[in-house]
Amino acid sequence: MIYFILYTALVASYGLSLFVEAEWLHYLTGGIAIVAVAVSFPKANRLYQGTAAVFLCIAAGVAWTEKLPVSDYPLYMTSMVMLIMVFYVLPFINSVIVVGRYDQKVNKLLKTNITHLGQLYRRAAGVSFLIGTFLNISTLPLVVSVLRRNLQGQAARLSARFISSAMLRGYALCLVWSPMELLVAISVDITGAGYLELLPLLLFFALSFLLITMITGHKYRHTETTIHAEDVNMGPVYKKIAGLSFFLLLFISAIIGLHDLLPISFLETVALVIIPFSFGWALVIGRIRSFLIYGIRNWKARTGSLQNYIVLFLSVGFFIRVLEESAWMEYLQYPFMYLEGVPILLFLALQVMFLGLAMIGFHPIVTITLAGEMLQPLLGPISPAGAAIVLITSGLSTVMAGPFNISVSLTGMLLHQNPYRVSLWNLPFAFMFSTGGTAIALVLQYM
């Protein structure tokens, strides 16, 4: 309960500071953030503890050498509270999908009219693509449970590779254009590119790579198997998919409309829209009572387990803000400025940076935050829209090939496979995925 109360106080004070310009409120938010990190540290995963400790120690060393006033430290702790705010409200929209039974209906696509493994592969990628936008990481156990029943007669290695490939590719592609995906929202805020400007390009990218995924899955069509198909009335399934698409369109419209009205970042707008939109959605589909019961319970449980994110992201935020106040930021920006005249090398360097750092345990949000600071002097000569697309596709390539990324580690755990093995299976597609983003960025750069 202490974690829930502390994190609620942190989000509430930060949310109030978006509309009330008062210095004491910023100090209050920073003070709560410091307490939250200290209290959460013992409960965080060792990887997050280690990474956060490194960032905090470096930041403290830089702050001491630059003689930054200690009284400003609380203000340096607030730069990434917005991420915690999004994690805090996400359970509400996840809950609407569950109580509205959208996940169950869409999942029936994996249980009917399947004649060979190639078809199952395409369905798995498609289902991950359809429900991943709202269910996020909860999509993975849901899809795995159904696929494993249909692959019981296959060798364990073939089954694991099949599931991880189809599921993670579909999941990554649904995140590419989702306004709820943090890497998308952060990229919009870093580059200043409009989400409406990026959306058609990101949808084109996602649908193109979904088609590639469907085609590559055709190689499994000759694999003999016993498919446990069910005779399912598909009418209600298609109706749920249409309803899901309608509410997604409304959600995007609400975010864009509010972002135009309020002087806040895109990411902060997403966080503000989620709760009222979720309540309205549950009310329209007549599931408000179930939503309140399940949603509040889910929200409390998820909020009380944010220790890893609190420790990592607030520590990184402190590190970035301290660097911004020092001369060290110029040195870190220099390698990127050196590549300013050769955009293709700059974009390829970002691709390698995301995948390389993911392999040693860096969270993609940490990487994108660092990359964003280094790219700031280049925005102008480098197309902001192109830079945003490279950041998004490079960051999301780690969803398939980052052994410490939660999607890969969870998939490895569910399939009883080493996360590095899952990453290596998907690494070629992940690099092709980010290269596709680079190709679009280059077209925007030179058109």
C-alpha positions as CSV (number, residue, x, y, z in Angstrom):
1,M,0.0,0.0,0.0
2,I,2.9,2.4,0.7
3,Y,4.0,2.1,-2.9
4,F,0.5,2.8,-4.2
5,I,0.1,5.9,-2.0
6,L,3.6,7.2,-2.9
7,Y,3.3,6.7,-6.6
8,T,-0.2,8.2,-6.6
9,A,1.2,11.3,-4.8
10,L,4.0,11.6,-7.4
11,V,1.6,11.4,-10.4
12,A,-0.9,13.7,-8.8
13,S,1.6,16.4,-8.0
14,Y,3.2,16.2,-11.4
15,G,-0.3,16.3,-13.1
16,L,-1.2,19.4,-11.1
17,S,2.1,21.1,-12.1
18,L,1.0,20.8,-15.7
19,F,-1.7,23.3,-15.1
20,V,-0.5,25.3,-12.0
21,E,2.8,27.1,-12.5
22,A,4.2,27.2,-9.0
23,E,7.8,26.6,-8.0
24,W,6.9,24.9,-4.7
25,L,4.9,22.3,-6.7
26,H,8.0,21.4,-8.8
27,Y,10.0,21.1,-5.7
28,L,7.3,18.9,-4.1
29,T,7.2,16.6,-7.2
30,G,11.0,16.4,-7.1
31,G,11.0,15.6,-3.4
32,I,8.4,12.8,-3.8
33,A,10.5,11.5,-6.7
34,I,13.6,11.2,-4.5
35,V,11.7,9.4,-1.8
36,A,10.1,7.1,-4.4
37,V,13.5,6.1,-5.8
38,A,14.9,5.5,-2.3
39,V,11.9,3.4,-1.1
40,S,11.6,1.5,-4.4
41,F,15.3,0.7,-4.8
42,P,15.4,-2.4,-2.5
43,K,12.4,-3.9,-4.3
44,A,13.6,-3.4,-7.8
45,N,15.1,-6.0,-10.1
46,R,18.9,-6.3,-9.8
47,L,19.4,-5.3,-13.5
48,Y,17.3,-2.1,-12.9
49,Q,19.2,-1.5,-9.6
50,G,22.6,-1.8,-11.2
51,T,21.7,0.4,-14.2
52,A,20.1,3.1,-12.0
53,A,23.0,3.1,-9.6
54,V,25.5,3.7,-12.5
55,F,23.4,6.7,-13.8
56,L,23.0,8.1,-10.3
57,C,26.7,7.8,-9.5
58,I,27.8,9.4,-12.8
59,A,25.2,12.2,-12.3
60,A,26.4,12.8,-8.8
61,G,30.0,13.0,-9.9
62,V,29.2,15.4,-12.7
63,A,27.0,17.6,-10.4
64,W,29.9,17.8,-7.9
65,T,32.5,18.7,-10.5
66,E,30.3,21.3,-12.1
67,K,29.3,22.7,-8.6
68,L,25.6,22.5,-9.3
69,P,23.6,23.6,-6.3
70,V,22.2,20.8,-4.2
71,S,18.9,22.8,-3.8
72,D,18.2,22.2,-7.5
73,Y,18.5,18.4,-7.3
74,P,14.7,17.9,-6.7
75,L,14.1,19.8,-9.9
76,Y,16.4,17.5,-11.8
77,M,14.3,14.5,-10.7
78,T,11.1,15.5,-12.4
79,S,12.0,15.2,-16.1
80,M,10.8,11.6,-16.6
81,V,7.9,11.6,-14.2
82,M,5.7,11.9,-17.3
83,L,6.7,8.3,-18.2
84,I,5.5,7.1,-14.7
85,M,2.3,9.0,-15.3
86,V,1.6,6.9,-18.4
87,F,2.4,3.6,-16.7
88,Y,0.1,4.7,-13.9
89,V,-3.0,5.1,-16.1
90,L,-2.4,2.4,-18.7
91,P,-4.1,-0.4,-16.6
92,F,-7.5,1.4,-17.2
93,I,-7.5,1.0,-20.9
94,N,-6.1,-2.5,-20.6
95,S,-9.1,-3.3,-18.4
96,V,-11.6,-2.1,-20.9
97,I,-10.3,-4.6,-23.4
98,V,-10.6,-7.4,-20.8
99,V,-14.1,-6.6,-19.5
100,G,-15.3,-5.9,-23.0
101,R,-14.1,-9.4,-24.0
102,Y,-12.3,-8.0,-27.1
103,D,-9.3,-10.2,-26.3
104,Q,-11.4,-13.4,-26.2
105,K,-13.3,-12.7,-29.4
106,V,-10.2,-11.7,-31.4
107,N,-8.3,-14.7,-30.0
108,K,-10.9,-17.0,-31.6
109,L,-9.1,-16.2,-34.9
110,L,-6.4,-18.7,-33.7
111,K,-8.9,-21.5,-33.2
112,T,-10.9,-21.8,-36.4
113,N,-10.6,-22.5,-40.1
114,I,-6.9,-23.4,-39.9
115,T,-5.6,-26.0,-42.2
116,H,-1.8,-25.7,-41.9
117,L,1.0,-24.1,-39.9
118,G,1.6,-21.3,-42.4
119,Q,-2.0,-20.2,-41.9
120,L,-1.6,-20.4,-38.1
121,Y,1.6,-18.3,-38.3
122,R,-0.3,-15.5,-40.2
123,R,-3.2,-15.6,-37.7
124,A,-0.8,-15.4,-34.8
125,A,0.9,-12.3,-36.2
126,G,-2.4,-10.8,-37.1
127,V,-3.9,-11.4,-33.7
128,S,-0.8,-9.9,-31.9
129,F,-1.1,-6.9,-34.2
130,L,-4.8,-6.4,-33.5
131,I,-4.9,-6.6,-29.7
132,G,-1.4,-5.5,-28.8
133,T,-2.2,-1.8,-29.1
134,F,-4.5,-1.9,-26.1
135,L,-3.4,-5.0,-24.1
136,N,0.3,-4.3,-24.6
137,I,2.5,-6.9,-22.9
138,S,-0.5,-8.9,-21.7
139,T,-1.0,-9.9,-25.3
140,L,2.0,-12.3,-25.2
141,P,0.8,-14.9,-22.6
142,L,-2.7,-14.8,-24.2
143,V,-1.4,-15.7,-27.7
144,V,1.2,-18.2,-26.4
145,S,-1.4,-20.2,-24.4
146,V,-3.5,-20.8,-27.6
147,L,-0.5,-21.4,-29.9
148,R,1.0,-24.0,-27.6
149,R,-2.1,-26.1,-27.7
150,N,-2.0,-26.0,-31.6
151,L,1.7,-27.0,-31.7
152,Q,1.7,-29.8,-29.2
153,G,2.8,-32.4,-31.8
154,Q,5.8,-30.3,-32.9
155,A,9.4,-30.4,-31.6
156,A,10.0,-27.9,-28.7
157,R,12.6,-25.9,-30.6
158,L,10.4,-25.5,-33.8
159,S,7.4,-24.6,-31.7
160,A,9.3,-22.0,-29.7
161,R,10.8,-20.4,-32.8
162,F,7.4,-20.4,-34.5
163,I,5.6,-18.7,-31.6
164,S,8.3,-16.2,-30.8
165,S,8.7,-15.1,-34.4
166,A,5.0,-14.7,-35.3
167,M,4.0,-13.2,-32.0
168,L,6.8,-10.7,-31.5
169,R,6.7,-9.4,-35.0
170,G,3.0,-8.8,-34.9
171,Y,3.3,-7.2,-31.5
172,A,6.2,-4.9,-32.5
173,L,4.2,-3.8,-35.6
174,C,1.1,-2.8,-33.6
175,L,3.3,-0.6,-31.4
176,V,4.9,1.3,-34.3
177,W,1.9,3.6,-34.8
178,S,0.2,3.4,-31.4
179,P,0.0,6.7,-29.6
180,M,0.1,4.7,-26.3
181,E,3.5,3.3,-27.1
182,L,6.0,5.4,-25.1
183,L,8.7,5.2,-27.8
184,V,6.3,6.7,-30.3
185,A,5.2,9.5,-27.9
186,I,8.7,10.3,-26.8
187,S,9.9,10.4,-30.4
188,V,7.2,12.9,-31.2
189,D,8.2,15.1,-28.3
190,I,11.9,14.8,-29.0
191,T,11.8,15.8,-32.7
192,G,8.7,18.1,-32.7
193,A,7.3,16.1,-35.6
194,G,3.5,16.1,-35.6
195,Y,1.8,12.7,-34.8
196,L,-0.7,13.3,-37.7
197,E,2.2,13.8,-40.0
198,L,3.9,10.6,-38.9
199,L,0.7,8.4,-38.7
200,P,0.3,7.7,-42.4
201,L,4.0,6.8,-42.7
202,L,3.9,4.6,-39.6
203,L,0.8,2.8,-40.8
204,F,2.3,2.2,-44.2
205,F,5.4,0.9,-42.5
206,A,3.4,-1.4,-40.2
207,L,1.2,-2.8,-42.9
208,S,4.1,-3.3,-45.3
209,F,6.0,-5.3,-42.7
210,L,2.9,-7.2,-41.6
211,L,2.5,-8.3,-45.2
212,I,6.2,-9.4,-45.3
213,T,5.6,-11.3,-42.0
214,M,2.6,-13.0,-43.6
215,I,4.6,-14.0,-46.7
216,T,7.6,-15.3,-44.7
217,G,5.2,-17.4,-42.6
218,H,4.1,-19.3,-45.7
219,K,7.3,-21.4,-45.4
220,Y,5.5,-23.4,-42.6
221,R,2.6,-24.5,-44.9
222,H,4.2,-27.9,-45.6
223,T,4.8,-28.7,-41.9
224,E,2.6,-31.6,-40.9
225,T,0.5,-31.0,-37.7
226,T,-2.7,-31.7,-36.0
227,I,-4.6,-28.4,-35.8
228,H,-7.2,-28.3,-33.0
229,A,-9.7,-26.2,-34.9
230,E,-13.1,-25.1,-33.6
231,D,-16.3,-24.4,-35.4
232,V,-16.8,-20.7,-34.5
233,N,-19.3,-18.2,-35.6
234,M,-17.1,-15.4,-37.0
235,G,-19.7,-12.7,-37.1
236,P,-19.3,-11.6,-33.5
237,V,-15.5,-11.7,-33.9
238,Y,-15.5,-9.4,-36.9
239,K,-18.0,-7.1,-35.0
240,K,-15.6,-6.9,-32.1
241,I,-12.7,-6.1,-34.4
242,A,-14.8,-3.3,-36.0
243,G,-15.7,-1.9,-32.6
244,L,-12.1,-2.0,-31.5
245,S,-11.0,-0.1,-34.6
246,F,-13.7,2.5,-34.1
247,F,-12.7,3.2,-30.5
248,L,-9.0,3.3,-31.5
249,L,-9.9,6.0,-34.1
250,L,-11.8,7.9,-31.4
251,F,-8.9,7.6,-29.0
252,I,-6.4,9.0,-31.5
253,S,-8.8,11.8,-32.4
254,A,-9.2,12.7,-28.7
255,I,-5.4,12.8,-28.2
256,I,-4.8,15.0,-31.2
257,G,-7.7,17.4,-30.3
258,L,-6.6,17.8,-26.7
259,H,-2.9,18.2,-27.7
260,D,-3.9,21.1,-30.0
261,L,-5.8,22.8,-27.1
262,L,-3.3,22.4,-24.2
263,P,0.3,23.6,-24.0
264,I,1.6,20.2,-22.9
265,S,3.7,17.5,-24.5
266,F,2.2,14.7,-26.6
267,L,3.1,12.1,-24.0
268,E,1.4,14.1,-21.3
269,T,-1.7,14.4,-23.5
270,V,-1.9,10.6,-23.9
271,A,-1.7,10.2,-20.1
272,L,-4.5,12.7,-19.5
273,V,-6.8,11.2,-22.1
274,I,-6.6,7.5,-21.1
275,I,-8.7,7.6,-17.9
276,P,-11.7,9.6,-19.1
277,F,-11.7,7.8,-22.4
278,S,-11.6,4.4,-20.7
279,F,-14.6,5.3,-18.5
280,G,-16.5,6.6,-21.5
281,W,-15.7,3.4,-23.5
282,A,-16.9,1.1,-20.7
283,L,-20.1,3.2,-20.3
284,V,-20.9,3.0,-24.1
285,I,-20.5,-0.8,-24.2
286,G,-22.5,-1.2,-21.0
287,R,-19.7,-2.7,-19.0
288,I,-19.1,0.1,-16.5
289,R,-19.8,-2.0,-13.4
290,S,-17.4,-4.7,-14.4
291,F,-14.9,-2.1,-15.5
292,L,-15.0,-0.4,-12.1
293,I,-14.5,-3.6,-10.2
294,Y,-11.9,-5.2,-12.4
295,G,-10.2,-2.0,-13.5
296,I,-9.6,-0.5,-10.1
297,R,-8.3,-3.8,-8.8
298,N,-6.0,-4.1,-11.8
299,W,-4.9,-0.5,-11.5
300,K,-4.0,-0.8,-7.8
301,A,-2.0,-4.0,-8.4
302,R,-0.1,-2.6,-11.4
303,T,0.6,0.7,-9.7
304,G,2.0,-1.1,-6.6
305,S,4.5,-2.9,-8.8
306,L,6.1,0.0,-10.6
307,Q,9.4,-0.2,-8.6
308,N,11.6,-1.1,-11.6
309,Y,10.3,1.8,-13.7
310,I,10.5,4.3,-10.8
311,V,14.1,3.4,-10.0
312,L,15.3,3.3,-13.6
313,F,13.5,6.1,-15.3
314,L,13.7,8.7,-12.6
315,S,17.5,8.0,-12.2
316,V,18.0,8.4,-15.9
317,G,16.0,11.6,-15.9
318,F,18.2,13.0,-13.1
319,F,21.3,11.9,-15.1
320,I,20.1,13.7,-18.3
321,R,19.1,16.9,-16.5
322,V,22.5,17.1,-14.8
323,L,24.3,16.5,-18.1
324,E,22.2,19.3,-19.7
325,E,23.6,21.7,-17.0
326,S,27.2,20.7,-17.7
327,A,29.7,20.9,-20.6
328,W,29.7,17.1,-21.0
329,M,26.6,17.1,-23.2
330,E,28.6,18.8,-26.0
331,Y,31.1,16.0,-26.0
332,L,28.4,13.4,-26.1
333,Q,26.7,15.2,-29.0
334,Y,29.9,15.5,-31.1
335,P,29.9,12.0,-32.7
336,F,26.4,12.6,-33.9
337,M,27.2,16.1,-35.2
338,Y,30.2,14.6,-37.1
339,L,27.6,12.4,-39.0
340,E,25.3,15.3,-39.7
341,G,26.4,15.5,-43.4
342,V,25.9,11.8,-44.0
343,P,22.3,11.0,-42.8
344,I,22.5,7.3,-43.8
345,L,25.4,6.8,-41.5
346,L,23.7,8.7,-38.7
347,F,20.5,6.6,-39.0
348,L,22.5,3.3,-39.2
349,A,24.4,4.4,-36.1
350,L,21.1,4.8,-34.3
351,Q,20.0,1.4,-35.4
352,V,23.1,-0.3,-34.1
353,M,23.1,1.8,-30.9
354,F,19.6,0.6,-30.0
355,L,20.2,-3.1,-30.7
356,G,23.7,-3.1,-29.3
357,L,22.7,-1.4,-26.0
358,A,19.7,-3.7,-25.7
359,M,22.0,-6.7,-25.8
360,I,23.8,-5.5,-22.7
361,G,20.7,-4.6,-20.7
362,F,19.8,-1.0,-21.7
363,H,16.1,-0.3,-21.8
364,P,15.1,1.3,-25.1
365,I,13.5,4.2,-23.3
366,V,16.9,4.9,-21.7
367,T,18.5,4.7,-25.1
368,I,16.0,6.9,-26.8
369,T,16.3,9.5,-24.1
370,L,20.1,9.6,-24.5
371,A,19.8,9.6,-28.3
372,G,17.2,12.4,-28.2
373,E,19.5,14.7,-26.3
374,M,22.4,14.0,-28.7
375,L,20.2,14.6,-31.8
376,Q,18.8,18.0,-30.6
377,P,21.5,20.1,-32.4
378,L,20.9,18.3,-35.7
379,L,17.1,18.7,-36.0
380,G,16.6,21.1,-38.9
381,P,19.4,19.8,-41.2
382,I,18.0,16.4,-40.4
383,S,14.3,16.0,-41.1
384,P,12.4,15.8,-37.8
385,A,9.9,13.4,-39.2
386,G,12.7,11.2,-40.5
387,A,14.5,11.3,-37.2
388,A,11.3,10.4,-35.4
389,I,10.7,7.3,-37.6
390,V,14.3,6.1,-37.1
391,L,14.0,6.5,-33.4
392,I,10.6,4.7,-33.3
393,T,11.6,1.7,-35.6
394,S,15.1,1.4,-34.0
395,G,13.7,1.5,-30.5
396,L,10.9,-1.0,-31.3
397,S,13.4,-3.4,-33.0
398,T,14.4,-4.3,-29.4
399,V,10.9,-5.6,-28.8
400,M,12.0,-8.6,-31.0
401,A,15.7,-8.8,-30.3
402,G,16.5,-7.3,-26.9
403,P,17.1,-10.1,-24.4
404,F,16.5,-7.8,-21.4
405,N,13.4,-6.3,-23.0
406,I,10.3,-7.4,-21.1
407,S,8.7,-8.7,-24.3
408,V,11.6,-11.0,-25.1
409,S,12.3,-12.1,-21.6
410,L,8.6,-12.9,-21.0
411,T,8.5,-14.8,-24.2
412,G,11.6,-16.8,-23.2
413,M,10.1,-17.6,-19.9
414,L,6.7,-18.7,-21.4
415,L,8.5,-20.9,-24.0
416,H,11.3,-22.1,-21.6
417,Q,14.0,-20.6,-23.8
418,N,17.0,-18.5,-23.1
419,P,16.1,-14.8,-24.0
420,Y,19.3,-14.5,-25.9
421,R,18.2,-17.4,-28.1
422,V,14.9,-15.7,-28.7
423,S,16.7,-12.5,-29.6
424,L,19.1,-14.3,-32.1
425,W,16.1,-16.0,-33.8
426,N,14.5,-12.6,-34.4
427,L,17.7,-10.4,-34.9
428,P,17.8,-10.5,-38.7
429,F,14.1,-9.4,-39.0
430,A,14.7,-6.8,-36.2
431,F,17.5,-5.2,-38.2
432,M,15.5,-5.3,-41.4
433,F,12.6,-3.7,-39.4
434,S,14.8,-0.8,-38.3
435,T,16.4,-0.6,-41.8
436,G,12.9,-0.1,-43.2
437,G,12.5,2.9,-40.9
438,T,15.9,4.3,-42.1
439,A,14.7,3.9,-45.8
440,I,11.6,6.0,-45.1
441,A,13.7,8.6,-43.3
442,L,16.1,8.9,-46.2
443,V,13.2,9.4,-48.6
444,L,11.9,12.2,-46.3
445,Q,15.4,13.7,-46.0
446,Y,16.0,14.0,-49.7
447,M,12.5,14.5,-51.2
